[in-house]
Amino acid sequence: MKKAKVFLKVDDGPLHKITKRILEEKGYVVVEDLGNAEADGMAKVAIIGLNNYHGKLLADKLREMIPNIGIIPFFSDYVDYGDLNTTCTELTRIDELIASVIQKKGRENDSHADK
């Protein structure tokens, strides 16, 4: 059974490959092209492993394209463009992180609908 669609952009080649493999093994649909983040149903989550400047640019573009997308930063240092505070060292918790950001975005959408 396929889980959520996840957009993946990590600038470290080996980490990108490992992350993609783990996500696919866990049943996630992984897209790596920004144009495909919207095709065939929108991505619910983006995992971005870029420095703060480039990561923020990409996160802003994704939020423009898909307003309720959850952003999980996946970089070795703290960055401030994500919906969760995490680093790439938490790869073993990827299911938990994805579920957490989807739940968080759902609560935000519910609170906006109530207004």
Secondary structure, DSSP 8 states (H G I E B T S, - for coil): ----EEEEEESSHHHHHHHHHHHHHTT-EEE-SGGGGTTTS--SEEEEES-HHHHHHHHHHHHHHSTT-EEEE--SS--SSSSS---GGGGGGHHHHHHHHHHHHHHHHHHHHT-
